């Protein structure tokens, strides 16, 4: 008998619901929130209000597209954390209410584990291709920059992570500082394609092990642009493509240096990436290039599975459900990964 899992994701500013039949995706619906662009970043209170408005129509549409009724669900998987507490509370509360109404089990999911499982989402009529265990995942987003060793769907170890800003934060903050808009990753990536990545140099940190640091790169860019514009107020506008290309290259170099080190030290050649920054064209090209050079088997997620989405939550929830991990209705959302 097939297991039908409804996944609900509400950790930040995207409300998403997906339906999975075993490991095959039947639907994946996402409602994004444009309201935050005017503020240059996500405003938690506005995000939670938007989730309240979106959660019912998004879940209804996901069930409709999948051709599934609530009574047919085997379990409801939801993101418990980490994320914005108010946003998580909306998803958690709705999942509990629907679980009671549909009389089906509730399964909590670590948002980061969802990203790790994105490589296993199987689509109808699309040949399945996913990594073998163990594999390394470079998990990069607005809130996380990690290298994770994954030994099974429910067994993973964080080998290294950022000690300050995440790489996505570095993109967003520097884009805002340069007046390029929010979110910063896509706009910097677009402008970088038109620039010379070797035109300017920015400082790189020297952090031992597999940990990352991006605050120094951010500060280096800030002072660089400030000093140049003091001499020439039009410098930023006339050189933004080269600045973005050089800045992006520096961030990708930092990410790749540690990933190469981790792969070499562990001997693991199965490599994936996940999280919003995994949509970056330069990062995807570098992963592919390094893979060919070093004999890696690389797996790049489709763009629709790089950002926060419920398909990955449903996939992780499916494995928890099969393992008998059922959440109690008293479960509460957790803003920090350490609380999970």
N, C-alpha and C positions, 0 to 999 in steps of 0.2 A: 504493500500500500504506500502511495506517495505521501510525502510530508509537504504541506503547503505552509509557507512562512510569510507573514506580513512583517516587513521591516519599517521602522519609523526613525527618522533622523532629524534632530532639531538642536544640534549642539552649538550652532553659531547663527548665521543669518540666512540659511537655506532650509526651507521646510520640505521634507522629502518622504515619500512612501513608496515601497516596492513590494512586489509579490514574487516569491520564488517557489517553484515546484521541484523539490529535491535541490539540485544545483542549477536548474535551468530558470533563467529570468523570464517572467511573464509580463511584468510591467515595472516601470521606474519613473515616477513623476516628481518633478522638482519645481518649487516656487521660490524664485530668488527675490531679494529685497533691494530695490534700487534706491530706497530712501537714504541709505548711508553714504552714497557718493557725495552728497552735498556737504558732509561733515569730514570727509577725508578718512573715514574709519568707521567701524561698526559701533553703534550706540546701543548698549545692552537693553535699555528700556524700550527703545523703538523695535529692536529685534524681537523681544518677547511678545509685544503687542501684535506684530505682524504674524508671528507663529500662531497666536490665538485666532487670528482671522483666516489663516491659510490651512490649518491642520485638518479641519473637517472636509473641505472640498478636495484637498490633495489626497487624503486617504480614500475618499469615495471614488475619485477618478482612477486611482491605482487599482482598486478592487474591480471597478467597471472594466478597465482595459484588460485585466487578467481573466475576466469572466468568472470571478470567484465571489461567493457570498461570505459574510462574516462567520456563518455557521460551518463553513467548510475549512476554516483555518485550523491548522495543527498547533500553531503557536504564534504569539506576537512578540517580535524582537524589537527592542528599543535601545537607543543610545542613553546609557546612564551617565556617561561622562568620559573624558573631561570636556569642559566647554563653559559657556556662559550659563550661570545658574538659573536665571529666569527663563532662558530658552529651553534648557534641559527640563525644567519643571513642567513646561507646557507639553512636551512630548511624553514625559513619564506619566503625567496625570491622564492624558488621553489614552495611552496604552493600557493603563490600569482599568480605566472605565470600559474600554472596548473588550478587554479580557474578561471582565465580569459579565458584560452583556452577551458575549459570544460563548461564554463558558469554556475558555481555552487557556492553556498555560501562558505564563509571561516569562520572557527570557531577557536578561540584561546583557548589554554588549558594551565593551570598552571601545570607544570611538577609534582609538589607534589600532586596535586589533582589526577593526573593519577595514582600514586602509591596507593592512597586511594581507587581508583575504580578497582584496579587489581583483587580484590576478586570477582568481578561481571562478569568477562570475562567468557562467556559460550562457550564451545567447542561442536562441532557436535558429537553426539553419546556418550557424557559424561554427566552423571547425574549432574544437576545443584545443587550447594550447596554454599550459600553465607550468610553473616551475616544479621541480622535484624537491623533496625535503632531503637535507636541510638547504635553505636558501638565505641569502642576505637581501634585505629590503632597505633601500635608502628612502626613508620617510620624511618628506619635506613639505611643509605647509606654512600658513601664517602663524601657527602656534607651536610647531614642532620641527625640529631638525634632528633626526636620529638615524643611526645604523642599527638595524635589528636582525638578529639571527633567529630564523623561524625553523623549528625542528618538527612541528606538526601543527595542525590547525589550531590547537589550544595550548601550544607550548612555544613560547618565544622569549628571547632574552635581549635586552637593550645593551648593545656593546658600547655605544657612545652617543652623546647628545649635546646640544648646545648648552653652554654655561651662561649665556645671556640672551640676546635676541635670537629668534628663529630666522631662517633665511627669508621666509615670506614677509616677516616684519621689516627686515632690512630693505627689501624691495619697496614695500608700502611707505615706510617712513622717508626714504630717500626720494621716492617719486613725489611725495607731498612737499618735501623741502625744495625740490626743483620746480614745483608748480606744474607737474605733469598729470596730476589727477589720481584717483583711487578707483579700483585697486591698482597697485603699482606694478605688479608682476607682468600683466599683459601689455601695458603701455611701454614699459622699459624693454620688453622682449621685441615689440614691434619696431621701436626706434633703433634698437641695437642692430637689427638686420640691415640698417642703412648706414651704419657707422664702422669705424676702424677699431677693432678690439685691442689693438696694440698702441693706440695713440697716447693713452695716459696710463700711469701706474698708480695703484692704490695699495696701502699697506696690507699685509697678510699676517694673521696671528700665528704664533708658534705654541700650540697647545699640545701637551703630551697625550699619547694614547689615541683614542678614536673620538674624543670630544671636539666640539666645534665652538667657535666664537665669531660673531659677526658685528659686534658693537664697534670694534676698531676700524673696520672697513667703512662703516657708516660715518664715523667721526672723520676719517680721512677724506671722504668725499665732501662732507660738510665744509671743512676748512679749505679744501681745494677750490670749490665753487665760490665760497665767500671771498677768498683772496683774489681770485681771477676777476670776479665781478667788481671788486673795489677798483681795479685798474681799468676794466672795460665793462660797463653795465650791460652791454649786449652779448657778452661772452656766452652766457648760458644758452640764449636763443640761437646763436650762430653755431654752437658746438654740441647741442644736446644729443645728436645721434652718436658722435664719437664718445661722449661722456657715458652714455647708456651702454654702449658696446663694451667699453673698457671696464665699467663697474660690474656689468653682468659677467664678463669673463672672469673677473676676480672672484666673485661669489661661486661660480661653477668650478673654478680651480680648487677652491677650498673644499667644496663638497667632494670632488672627485679624488683628491689626494688621500683623504681619509678612507673613502670607499675602496680604492685600490689597495691601501695598506691592510684593511680588514680582510679583503678577499685573499690577499697574499698570505697573511698570517694564519687564517683559518683553513685555507686550501679549498674554500667553497667557490664553485664556478657558476652556480645558479644565482642570477642577480635580477632583482626587480626594483622598481621605484613606485612610490605612491604619494598621495597628497596633492594639494593644489599646485605646488611648484613643479610637480612632475609633468605638467603641461608645457613647461618652458622648452622652446624649440632647441636652444643651445644645449641644455642639459640632456635632452633626448638624443641629440646628435652625438654628444660626447660619450654617453653610456654605450651607444651603438658602436662608436669608433673604438673605445677601450675594449669592448667585448670581442670585437674581431681581432684586435691586437693580442689580447690575453687569453683567448680561448674560452670566454665566458658564454653561457647560454643566457641571453638577456630577454626580459619580458617587459614591454612597455604597455601600460594600461591605455585603453581607449580614452580619448579626451573626456567623454561624458562620465567616466569613472574616476577621474583624477580629483575633482572637487568633492565636497561633502555630498554624499548620496545615500539613499536607503538601500540600494542594491547590495552594497558592501556590508551594511548592518544586517540585512537578511541572511547573507552568506555566512557571516560569523555566527549569527543566531542559530542557523541551521545546525552547525557543528556543536554548539552548546546544547541544543535540544536533543540531538542524537546521543550526546554524552549524559543526558539526564539532568542537566543543570537548569533547574526551574527556579525563578525568582519568587520571593514572597511578596504579597501585595503591600507590605509595609516598606518596601525598598524605596530609598530616597535618591535623588540625583546627586552627583558629586562633581564639583567644579574642577577639582584637581586630580591628576592621575594617581597621586599618592593616596587618595581617599578611596580608591576602587579596590 
